[in-house]
Amino acid sequence: MDSLQSVQFDFDAPSDLVQTKCNCSICTMKQNAHVIVPQSRFRLLRGEDMLTQYTFNTHQAKHLFCKICGVQAFYIPRSNPDGYAITVACVDPAAITSVTTNSFDGQNWETSFEASNMASYSRE
């Protein structure tokens, strides 16, 4: 699976994606739904110099945006600092067979994270 434009990346994942839709403040405003993969399954092919980083609150999540268009195609999530969260809308639709959506209550982050299996998403 890969991306397009100034920043190009590739990642290994099944074509049946399981995306997470979070209701925290930033995900809600971005309407972001993402799939998390281990760092070893993510490859930045081009455009590292075209990325700018934003952090807030705990500064654990590394939100990466394209300096040209402002799109956040991927980032390093607070929940999985050993992985990448890839915005499903930035994935070539031809590479996707199906998408299942899991909800995550980011407004109650700590409680929701402890009750979820999200930490396992970035494990091999």
ABEGO torsion letter per residue (X at the ends): XBBBEABBBBBBBBABBBBBBBABAAAAAAGBBBBBBBAAABBBABGAAABBBBBBEAGABBBBBBAAAGBBABBBBAABAABBBBBAAABBAAABABBBBBBBBAABAAAAAAABAAAAAABX
